[in-house]
Amino acid sequence: MKVQFQLVALSMAAVIGLAGCGSSQEETEPAAATAQALTAVETQTATAEEIGNDSTYSGTVAPNETVSVFSQVSGMVAQVNYDVGDQVEKGDVLFQMDTESIRNNIAQLQASYESALANVKVAQTSLDTVNGAQTQIQIESLKTALDNAQMALDTAKTTYENTKVLFEQGFVSQTDMTAAEDAYKNAQNAYDQAKSSYDLTSGQMIEENTQKAQASLEAAQAQANAVQAQIASAQKSLRDATVTSPISGVVTACNVTAGTLMSSAQAPFTIEDTSVMKVDINVSEETVNQIALGDTVLVKVGASAGEDMTGTVTLIHPAANAAGMYGVEISLDNAAGDLKTGMFAEVSLTKEEGGDAIVLPRDAILTTGDENYVYIEEGGKAVRTPVTLGIDTGTQVQVLTGLTEGDAVIVSGQNYVEDGQEVRVVARDGEATQTAATEPSENAAASADASETDAKEE
């Protein structure tokens, strides 16, 4: 009896329901069918914004400057002042070589130099006395001898001429004539010898002696200069024995130990300037001319919490490498010391940049031949609109002409509509519309089936 009562009640309810709702179904079903037949689309409001075409390049972080510090003096290491990881300033003494042998050599050279200076003084004195008092006395003596020889020559000449006249007249014998002639010749020889001695002493001899004295002085001075140069070299070695840091930075290698001989196989110290770090990247020929020295770029270093850092382009290689790429150096401030050598970095370079233009998803743009166009939704219809494009990032595109801000651009479903076709907007700017919420469903039929099943079970 209970089952029969329930069946009767359900039948009556069905009749009442059909009587009360029949007119409503007749009105809504055609509208629902019409809405379902329209192409569903999604739109995005056209707005102006900035757009940039960025490329990402990988590199590793390296110090701005790395120097290997050597000692020009070999031998024993006397003292080492720093170790790996220590911070040093430019001019700090890294290590000290033993200098005992250098100082002993300087002392010996200094003694040799004093002796050389003494020789210079002696040579200078000799040069100063070439034309001194002794030389003048000698010259005067030779001058007197020359004058006497001149007088004797004149007398012998006169006697010879007189004797010759008398000999021709027959008053003088041949013997007397020969004696007068010999006396004249002897007087002439004596004069020539006296004149030669005088000329040598007063002229050529002084010049020759001066040249000899000058040469001796120059030789003594050269010897003194040579010893002085050796002293200067030894003093430089003494200074080089104190090895200082040429830059400010961090010690990354220390290969010396006090009390041992310094090895020539490795650099005693390596210093890195980490106050500024750099990232080297390689870019293509299409990109290199879009970069300029001083440009700022975004750099992301994974080990530094992934935060974007601002870098500066400090070097652009003018020639391509073996791979046909161009090297670009990016400098990063590292005052905080967070960046470490060898960290992985990503550098973002902006190839193109624009603003104050509408930006759309790249998929919203359709192309036929040479024409680019979009569909905008106006009054429930799709309207084909030609556009001029600018920057294209691959995912977004800049629209230069054809659209105005506020246009409802169809960004989904645009491939299935035609110009003037009616459309059903199911989402605007990512938000579902009321039309999408009222789409037909099978929930009602499913509910009826469930109720019938429950009734049979009872």
C-alpha positions in Angstrom: 0.0 0.0 0.0 2.8 2.4 0.8 4.4 1.9 -2.7 1.1 2.4 -4.4 0.5 5.7 -2.5 4.0 7.0 -3.5 3.4 6.2 -7.1 0.1 8.0 -7.1 1.6 11.0 -5.4 4.5 11.2 -7.9 2.0 11.0 -10.8 0.0 13.9 -9.4 3.1 15.9 -8.8 4.1 15.3 -12.4 0.8 16.4 -13.7 0.8 19.6 -11.6 4.4 20.3 -12.7 3.6 19.9 -16.3 0.6 22.2 -16.0 2.5 24.9 -14.1 5.7 24.9 -16.1 4.7 24.1 -19.6 4.6 27.7 -20.8 7.9 28.6 -19.3 9.8 25.7 -21.0 8.3 26.7 -24.4 9.8 30.2 -23.9 13.3 29.3 -22.6 14.2 26.3 -24.7 14.5 28.2 -28.0 16.6 30.9 -26.4 18.9 28.3 -24.8 19.2 26.5 -28.2 20.1 29.8 -29.9 22.7 30.7 -27.3 24.2 27.2 -27.6 24.5 27.6 -31.4 26.7 30.8 -31.1 30.5 30.5 -31.1 31.9 31.0 -27.6 34.7 33.5 -27.4 36.8 35.2 -24.8 37.8 38.9 -24.9 40.5 41.1 -23.5 40.2 44.9 -23.1 42.8 46.7 -25.2 45.0 48.7 -22.9 48.3 50.6 -23.5 51.4 49.3 -21.6 55.1 49.0 -22.0 56.7 46.0 -23.8 60.2 44.8 -24.1 61.9 42.1 -26.2 64.3 40.4 -23.8 66.9 37.7 -24.3 68.5 35.7 -21.5 72.2 34.7 -21.6 74.1 32.5 -19.2 77.4 33.1 -17.6 79.5 32.6 -14.4 80.5 35.2 -11.9 84.2 36.1 -11.9 86.2 38.7 -10.0 86.8 42.1 -11.6 90.6 41.6 -11.4 92.8 38.7 -10.5 96.6 39.1 -10.0 99.3 36.6 -9.2 102.0 38.1 -7.0 105.6 37.0 -7.5 108.9 37.9 -5.8 111.7 39.0 -8.0 114.1 37.9 -5.3 114.9 34.2 -4.9 115.9 32.6 -1.7 114.6 32.0 1.8 111.2 33.4 2.9 111.6 35.3 6.2 108.0 36.2 7.0 104.4 35.6 5.7 101.7 38.0 6.9 98.4 36.8 5.3 96.6 33.5 4.4 93.8 32.4 2.2 90.5 34.3 2.8 92.2 37.3 4.3 91.2 40.8 3.1 94.2 42.9 2.0 94.6 46.5 0.9 96.8 47.8 -1.9 100.3 48.2 -0.5 100.0 45.7 2.3 103.1 43.6 2.8 102.2 40.0 1.9 105.6 38.4 2.7 109.2 39.3 3.3 112.3 37.6 1.8 115.6 37.1 3.7 117.9 40.1 2.9 121.2 39.3 4.7 123.1 38.4 1.6 121.7 41.5 -0.2 122.8 43.8 2.5 126.3 42.3 2.6 126.6 42.8 -1.1 125.6 46.4 -0.8 128.2 47.1 1.8 131.0 45.6 -0.4 129.8 47.6 -3.4 129.7 50.8 -1.4 133.5 50.2 -0.5 134.3 49.7 -4.2 132.4 52.9 -5.0 134.5 54.9 -2.6 137.7 53.5 -4.1 136.4 54.4 -7.6 135.7 57.9 -6.5 139.2 58.3 -5.2 140.6 57.2 -8.6 138.3 59.8 -10.3 139.8 62.5 -8.0 143.4 61.5 -9.0 142.6 61.5 -12.7 141.0 64.9 -12.3 144.1 66.3 -10.7 146.3 64.9 -13.5 144.1 66.7 -16.0 144.2 69.9 -14.1 148.1 69.9 -14.0 148.7 69.1 -17.7 149.4 72.8 -18.3 150.7 73.6 -14.8 153.9 75.3 -13.4 156.3 72.4 -14.3 155.2 72.5 -17.9 155.6 76.2 -18.1 159.1 76.1 -16.7 160.0 73.5 -19.3 158.5 75.5 -22.0 160.5 78.6 -21.0 163.8 76.6 -20.9 163.2 75.3 -24.4 162.3 78.8 -25.6 165.7 80.1 -24.3 167.5 77.2 -26.0 165.6 78.0 -29.2 166.6 81.7 -29.0 170.3 80.8 -28.5 170.1 78.4 -31.4 168.7 81.2 -33.6 171.6 83.5 -32.6 174.2 80.8 -33.3 172.6 80.1 -36.7 172.6 83.8 -37.6 176.3 84.1 -36.7 177.2 80.9 -38.6 175.3 82.1 -41.6 177.1 85.5 -41.7 180.5 83.8 -41.3 179.7 81.4 -44.1 178.6 84.2 -46.5 181.7 86.3 -45.7 184.1 83.3 -46.1 182.5 82.4 -49.4 183.2 85.9 -50.8 186.8 85.8 -49.6 187.2 82.3 -51.0 186.0 83.4 -54.4 188.6 86.2 -54.4 191.3 83.8 -53.4 192.0 85.2 -50.0 190.6 82.1 -48.1 191.7 78.5 -48.5 189.5 75.6 -49.3 189.9 74.4 -45.8 188.6 77.6 -44.2 185.7 77.5 -46.7 184.8 74.0 -45.8 185.0 74.8 -42.0 182.6 77.8 -42.4 180.1 75.7 -44.4 180.1 72.9 -41.8 179.7 75.4 -39.0 176.7 76.9 -40.8 175.1 73.4 -41.3 175.6 72.5 -37.7 174.1 75.7 -36.5 171.1 75.0 -38.7 170.6 71.5 -37.3 170.9 72.8 -33.8 168.2 75.4 -34.5 165.9 72.8 -36.0 166.2 70.5 -33.0 165.6 73.3 -30.5 162.6 74.5 -32.4 161.1 71.0 -32.6 161.5 70.5 -28.8 159.9 73.8 -28.2 157.0 73.1 -30.5 156.3 69.7 -29.0 156.3 70.9 -25.5 154.3 74.1 -26.0 151.8 72.7 -28.5 151.4 69.0 -29.4 152.7 67.6 -26.2 150.3 69.6 -24.0 147.4 68.5 -26.3 148.5 64.9 -26.1 149.0 65.0 -22.4 145.6 66.6 -22.0 143.9 63.9 -24.0 145.6 61.2 -22.0 144.6 62.8 -18.7 141.0 63.2 -20.0 140.9 59.6 -21.0 142.1 58.5 -17.6 139.5 60.6 -15.9 136.7 59.2 -18.0 137.8 55.6 -17.3 137.8 56.3 -13.6 134.4 57.9 -13.8 133.0 55.0 -15.8 134.3 52.6 -13.2 132.6 54.6 -10.4 129.4 54.7 -12.4 129.4 50.9 -12.9 129.8 50.3 -9.2 127.0 52.8 -8.5 124.7 51.0 -10.9 125.5 47.7 -9.1 124.6 49.4 -5.8 121.3 50.7 -7.3 120.5 47.1 -8.5 121.2 45.7 -5.1 119.1 48.3 -3.4 116.2 47.4 -5.8 116.6 43.8 -4.8 116.4 44.9 -1.2 113.1 46.7 -1.9 111.8 43.8 -4.0 112.4 41.5 -1.0 109.4 43.1 0.6 106.5 41.9 -1.5 103.3 44.0 -1.4 99.8 43.6 -2.8 99.2 45.5 -6.0 95.5 45.7 -5.5 92.9 45.6 -2.7 91.0 42.3 -2.5 90.9 38.8 -1.0 93.7 36.3 -0.8 92.6 33.2 -2.8 96.0 31.4 -2.9 99.0 31.3 -0.6 101.9 29.1 -1.6 104.7 30.4 0.6 105.8 29.3 4.1 108.2 31.2 6.4 111.6 29.6 6.8 111.5 27.7 3.5 112.9 28.3 0.0 110.4 29.9 -2.2 109.2 27.7 -5.1 109.1 29.0 -8.6 106.5 26.4 -9.7 103.5 28.4 -8.4 102.6 32.0 -7.7 103.3 32.8 -4.0 100.1 34.8 -3.7 96.9 35.2 -5.7 94.7 38.2 -5.0 91.2 38.8 -6.3 89.3 42.1 -6.3 85.8 41.1 -5.5 84.4 44.5 -4.7 83.1 44.5 -8.3 82.3 41.2 -10.0 81.8 40.5 -13.7 79.8 38.1 -15.9 81.0 37.3 -19.4 78.4 36.3 -21.9 78.4 35.6 -25.7 75.8 37.3 -27.9 74.9 36.9 -31.6 75.6 39.4 -34.3 71.9 40.4 -34.4 72.2 41.4 -30.7 75.6 42.9 -30.3 74.8 46.2 -32.2 71.8 46.7 -29.9 74.0 46.9 -26.9 76.1 49.9 -25.9 78.8 50.5 -23.2 77.2 51.8 -20.1 73.8 50.1 -20.7 72.2 48.7 -17.5 70.9 45.1 -17.6 69.1 42.8 -15.2 71.2 39.9 -13.8 69.8 37.1 -11.7 72.3 35.0 -9.6 70.6 31.9 -8.3 72.9 31.6 -5.2 71.9 35.2 -4.1 68.3 34.4 -3.3 67.4 34.7 -7.0 66.9 38.5 -6.7 67.4 40.6 -9.8 70.5 42.7 -9.7 71.5 45.7 -11.9 74.6 45.3 -14.0 76.5 47.6 -16.3 77.9 46.7 -19.8 81.6 47.5 -19.4 83.1 45.7 -22.4 82.0 44.7 -25.9 84.5 42.7 -27.9 84.8 44.2 -31.4 85.5 40.8 -33.1 83.7 37.5 -33.1 85.2 34.5 -31.4 85.7 31.1 -33.0 82.0 30.3 -32.5 80.9 33.5 -34.3 79.7 35.1 -31.1 80.7 38.4 -29.5 81.8 38.6 -25.9 80.1 41.1 -23.6 81.2 41.8 -20.1 78.7 42.9 -17.4 80.0 44.5 -14.1 78.1 44.0 -10.8 78.6 45.9 -7.6 79.6 43.4 -4.8 80.0 45.8 -1.9 78.0 43.3 0.3 80.2 40.4 -0.7 77.3 38.1 -1.6 78.6 37.2 -5.0 81.3 34.5 -5.2 83.5 33.4 -8.0 82.0 30.7 -10.1 78.3 31.4 -9.3 75.8 30.8 -12.1 74.2 34.0 -13.5 71.5 34.8 -16.1 71.7 38.1 -17.9 68.6 39.7 -19.5 69.3 42.0 -22.4 66.5 44.1 -23.9 66.7 44.0 -27.7 63.7 46.3 -28.2 61.6 48.4 -25.8 58.4 50.4 -26.3 55.6 52.0 -24.4 52.3 53.8 -24.7 51.0 51.2 -27.2 48.4 48.4 -26.9 49.9 45.0 -26.1 48.0 41.7 -26.9 48.8 38.0 -26.7 50.6 36.9 -29.8 47.9 34.2 -30.5 45.2 36.9 -30.8 46.8 38.1 -34.1 45.6 36.5 -37.3 47.4 36.8 -40.6 46.2 36.5 -44.2 48.9 37.2 -46.8 50.6 40.4 -45.8 47.7 41.6 -43.6 47.6 41.3 -39.8 44.2 41.6 -38.2 42.2 40.8 -35.0 38.5 40.4 -34.2 36.9 42.7 -31.7 33.5 42.1 -30.2 31.0 44.9 -30.8 27.3 44.5 -30.0 27.6 40.7 -29.8 29.3 40.4 -33.2 32.9 39.7 -34.3 34.4 42.7 -36.3 37.5 42.1 -38.3 40.0 44.9 -37.7 43.4 45.3 -39.5 46.3 46.2 -37.3 49.9 47.3 -37.6 52.4 45.4 -35.4 55.5 46.6 -33.5 57.6 44.7 -31.1 57.1 40.9 -31.1 58.4 39.0 -28.1 57.0 35.6 -29.2 54.3 35.6 -26.5 53.1 39.2 -26.7 53.0 41.7 -29.6 52.7 45.5 -29.7 49.8 46.9 -31.8 50.8 50.3 -33.2 47.6 51.1 -35.2 44.1 49.7 -35.7 42.9 49.6 -32.1 42.0 52.0 -29.4 42.0 51.5 -25.7 38.8 49.9 -24.4 38.3 47.7 -27.5 37.1 44.2 -26.6 39.6 42.1 -28.6 38.7 38.4 -29.1 41.7 36.4 -27.7 40.1 32.9 -27.6 37.9 31.5 -30.3 39.1 34.0 -33.0 40.0 31.3 -35.3 36.4 30.1 -35.6 34.6 33.3 -36.4 34.1 35.5 -39.4 33.5 39.2 -39.9 30.0 40.2 -38.7 29.3 36.8 -37.1 27.4 36.8 -33.9 29.3 35.4 -30.9 28.7 34.5 -27.3 31.2 36.0 -24.9 31.9 33.6 -22.1 34.8 35.5 -20.5 36.0 39.1 -20.4 39.5 39.8 -19.2 39.7 36.3 -17.7 36.4 36.6 -15.7 33.5 34.2 -16.7 30.4 36.0 -17.9 26.8 35.3 -17.0 26.2 33.7 -20.4 28.7 31.0 -19.6 27.0 30.3 -16.3 23.6 29.6 -18.0 24.8 27.0 -20.6 22.4 23.9 -20.8 23.4 21.0 -18.7 22.3 17.5 -18.0 21.8 18.0 -14.2 18.0 18.0 -14.3 17.8 14.6 -16.2 20.3 13.1 -13.8 18.2 14.2 -10.8 15.0 12.6 -12.3 16.8 9.3 -12.9 18.0 9.4 -9.3 14.5 10.0 -7.9 13.0 7.1 -10.0 15.7 4.8 -8.7 15.0 5.7 -5.1 11.3 5.1 -5.6 11.8 1.6 -7.0 14.1 0.7 -4.1 11.4 1.7 -1.6 
